């Protein structure tokens, strides 16, 4: 379960990178939030709480 969530969030992280023309003016906010969620999930997976 945790691995599936981690894979989905990594794909979401790639999806929110500001490389597409419609998202260039978003900045790094969305990818920063997605990156923070991925880091938290990795920590939870390593500690065995997820």
Backbone as a printed PyTorch tensor [residue, N CA C, xyz], in Angstrom:
tensor([[[  0.8260,  -1.1960,   0.0000],
         [  0.0000,   0.0000,   0.0000],
         [  0.8660,   1.2550,   0.0000]],

        [[  1.8610,   1.2760,   0.8640],
         [  2.7270,   2.4470,   0.9430],
         [  3.5490,   2.6600,  -0.3140]],

        [[  3.9580,   1.5600,  -0.9360],
         [  4.7490,   1.6580,  -2.1690],
         [  3.9160,   2.2360,  -3.3030]],

        [[  2.6580,   1.8410,  -3.3760],
         [  1.7720,   2.3740,  -4.4110],
         [  1.5690,   3.8680,  -4.2280]],

        [[  1.3690,   4.2910,  -2.9940],
         [  1.2000,   5.7240,  -2.7130],
         [  2.4640,   6.4870,  -3.0720]],

        [[  3.6170,   5.9160,  -2.7570],
         [  4.8870,   6.5730,  -3.0700],
         [  5.0710,   6.7160,  -4.5740]],

        [[  4.7390,   5.6860,  -5.3380],
         [  4.8640,   5.7620,  -6.7980],
         [  3.9260,   6.8120,  -7.3660]],

        [[  2.7010,   6.8630,  -6.8750],
         [  1.7390,   7.8720,  -7.3520],
         [  2.2340,   9.2700,  -7.0380]],

        [[  2.7890,   9.4770,  -5.8550],
         [  3.2790,  10.8050,  -5.4950],
         [  4.5210,  11.1950,  -6.2800]],

        [[  5.3710,  10.2480,  -6.6070],
         [  6.5360,  10.5630,  -7.4440],
         [  6.0690,  10.9780,  -8.8400]],

        [[  5.0750,  10.2790,  -9.3760],
         [  4.5210,  10.6680, -10.6730],
         [  3.8680,  12.0450, -10.5950]],

        [[  3.2080,  12.3390,  -9.4850],
         [  2.6100,  13.6640,  -9.3060],
         [  3.6930,  14.7360,  -9.2190]],

        [[  4.8150,  14.4030,  -8.5840],
         [  5.9290,  15.3470,  -8.4810],
         [  6.4700,  15.6870,  -9.8600]],

        [[  6.5990,  14.6870, -10.7180],
         [  7.0590,  14.9330, -12.0820],
         [  6.0140,  15.7520, -12.8440]],

        [[  4.7420,  15.4970, -12.5780],
         [  3.6680,  16.1990, -13.2710],
         [  3.5440,  17.6610, -12.9160]],

        [[  3.9710,  18.0560, -11.7220],
         [  3.8100,  19.4530, -11.3200],
         [  5.0630,  20.2900, -11.5630]],

        [[  6.0830,  19.7050, -12.1520],
         [  7.2580,  20.5080, -12.4890],
         [  6.8780,  21.5770, -13.5150]],

        [[  7.3640,  22.7840, -13.3480],
         [  6.9560,  23.8790, -14.2460],
         [  7.6580,  23.8360, -15.6020]],

        [[  7.4740,  22.7560, -16.3330],
         [  8.0840,  22.6410, -17.6580],
         [  7.0600,  22.7680, -18.7700]],

        [[  5.7880,  22.6470, -18.4400],
         [  4.7390,  22.7570, -19.4380],
         [  4.3920,  24.2250, -19.6410]],

        [[  3.9890,  24.6220, -20.8350],
         [  3.6990,  26.0450, -21.0970],
         [  2.6170,  26.6360, -20.1890]],

        [[  1.6020,  25.8590, -19.8580],
         [  0.5220,  26.4020, -19.0310],
         [  0.9110,  26.5380, -17.5660]],

        [[  2.0070,  25.9270, -17.1340],
         [  2.3690,  25.9780, -15.7180],
         [  3.6740,  26.7140, -15.4620]],

        [[  4.1840,  27.4030, -16.4440],
         [  5.4630,  28.1070, -16.2360],
         [  5.3600,  29.2110, -15.1900]],

        [[  4.2350,  29.8840, -15.1000],
         [  4.1130,  30.9980, -14.1500],
         [  3.6770,  30.5290, -12.7650]],

        [[  3.5170,  29.2090, -12.5460],
         [  3.1770,  28.7060, -11.2230],
         [  4.3720,  28.7580, -10.2880]],

        [[  5.5730,  28.7220, -10.8200],
         [  6.7690,  28.6810,  -9.9910],
         [  7.0120,  27.2750,  -9.4590]],

        [[  7.7480,  27.1750,  -8.3780],
         [  8.0940,  25.8770,  -7.8190],
         [  7.2270,  25.5140,  -6.6240]],

        [[  6.1620,  26.2400,  -6.3810],
         [  5.2770,  25.9430,  -5.2590],
         [  4.6600,  24.5600,  -5.3100]],

        [[  3.9920,  24.1930,  -6.4090],
         [  3.3690,  22.8610,  -6.4530],
         [  4.3740,  21.7220,  -6.3450]],

        [[  5.5210,  21.8450,  -6.9860],
         [  6.5000,  20.7640,  -6.9020],
         [  7.1470,  20.7230,  -5.5200]],

        [[  7.2550,  21.8700,  -4.8750],
         [  7.7980,  21.8920,  -3.5200],
         [  6.8890,  21.1890,  -2.5350]],

        [[  5.5930,  21.4010,  -2.6770],
         [  4.6230,  20.7380,  -1.8000],
         [  4.6130,  19.2410,  -2.0690]],

        [[  4.6200,  18.8560,  -3.3310],
         [  4.6380,  17.4260,  -3.6690],
         [  5.9380,  16.7850,  -3.1870]],

        [[  7.0570,  17.4800,  -3.3020],
         [  8.3300,  16.9580,  -2.8170],
         [  8.3310,  16.7750,  -1.3110]],

        [[  7.7220,  17.7080,  -0.6060],
         [  7.6300,  17.5970,   0.8500],
         [  6.7880,  16.3840,   1.2440]],

        [[  5.6990,  16.1510,   0.5380],
         [  4.8510,  14.9930,   0.8220],
         [  5.6140,  13.6990,   0.5480]],

        [[  6.3960,  13.6660,  -0.5220],
         [  7.1830,  12.4730,  -0.8340],
         [  8.2280,  12.2190,   0.2500]],

        [[  8.8770,  13.2600,   0.7260],
         [  9.8720,  13.0960,   1.7860],
         [  9.2220,  12.5840,   3.0670]],

        [[  8.0700,  13.1170,   3.4150],
         [  7.3570,  12.6510,   4.6120],
         [  6.9670,  11.1930,   4.4660]],

        [[  6.4790,  10.8060,   3.2830],
         [  6.1060,   9.4090,   3.0770],
         [  7.3090,   8.4770,   3.1230]],

        [[  8.4330,   8.9160,   2.5970],
         [  9.6390,   8.0910,   2.6700],
         [ 10.0490,   7.8910,   4.1250]],

        [[  9.9860,   8.9550,   4.9140],
         [ 10.3210,   8.8210,   6.3360],
         [  9.3550,   7.8830,   7.0410]],

        [[  8.0570,   7.9750,   6.7100],
         [  7.0740,   7.0780,   7.3390],
         [  7.3060,   5.6300,   6.9190]],

        [[  7.6840,   5.4210,   5.6610],
         [  7.9640,   4.0550,   5.2020],
         [  9.2070,   3.4950,   5.8840]],

        [[ 10.2240,   4.3200,   6.0640],
         [ 11.4460,   3.8440,   6.7080],
         [ 11.2570,   3.5440,   8.1850]],

        [[ 10.3800,   4.2780,   8.8390],
         [ 10.1250,   4.0210,  10.2590],
         [  9.0720,   2.9480,  10.4750]],

        [[  8.4080,   2.5140,   9.4130],
         [  7.4240,   1.4370,   9.5390],
         [  6.0630,   1.8840,  10.0140]],

        [[  5.7630,   3.1390,   9.9190],
         [  4.4620,   3.6380,  10.3790],
         [  3.4100,   3.6990,   9.2830]],

        [[  3.7940,   3.3410,   8.0680],
         [  2.8270,   3.3760,   6.9700],
         [  2.7120,   2.0130,   6.3410]]])
